Amino acid sequence: MTNDSPNLRMPKSGPSARIDKWLWAARIFKTRSVASDAIKNGRVTIGGSNVKPSHVIKEGDVISVKKPPITYSFKVMACIEQRVGAKLVPMVYENVTDPKQYELLEMSRISGFVDRARGTGRPTKKDRRALDAFADPAMFGFDDEDWNE
């Protein structure tokens, strides 16, 4: 199929679009409210500065989106406010993310638990067994009678 077929039509694009609508329409976020929340929480920047969900973007803008553990960068190629099919995404933006960010993502996948700092949260089965072994007085060669004296 080519882009001229009736099934793959780009919605009309104007000279500008709201950033929250564009992030949703370009399939970077699943819903517009999730995109809006990300913008409000400072995870979306344009040129290094935080913006509001109503900020107007234009073609050529570079948008940075933080999705831990990496920061994606997208160059706007079409200002759309209606959601497009996955096959049309390459016509909407160009991914200009630094390759080092993808290396960071791969390293975090290899390392296993990324978001949980050691010692926080619920203990693992191994941790619990270690705690039980530490607390067990028989491990130190004491009997219950010796322990209570």
Secondary structure, 3 states (H helix, E strand, C coil): CCCCCCCCCCCCCECEEEHHHHHHHCCCCCCHHHHHHHHHCCCEEECCEECCCCCEEECCCEEEEEECCEEEEEEECCECCCCCCHHHHHHHEEECCCHHHHHHHHHHHHHCCCCCCCCCCCCCHHHHHHHHHHHCHHHHCCCHHHHHC
